[in-house]
Amino acid sequence: MRILLLLALAAAAGPAGAAEDRPPPGASSCSGCHGPIAGAAVPTLTGLSAESIAGALAAFRAGTRPATVMDRIAKGFTEEESRAIAAWLAARGGT
């Protein structure tokens, strides 16, 4: 009976890491422009660290990094949201 209860609780919780697999708000739209191919018109995020991605977002937000649209996109996120997006992207290889 105890094993059945544990199995039921595990099934109700869902797959391990399911919450971690959900992208934070805004993260899933990054792949719309930033694809996996290096050398494309829009740079790939593949292989970048969370620190690198978050730093780029901060620089875009501050206006210290040249941009066409990323400065406006980055201003739509707080620093905390940017870090969450960066961590999520980096954990998936940047795509």
Summary of the structure (lengths in Angstrom):
residues: 95
radius of gyration: 17.4
end to end distance: 43.7
largest distance: 62.4
contacts: 217
relative contact order: 0.18
helix: 56%
strand: 0%
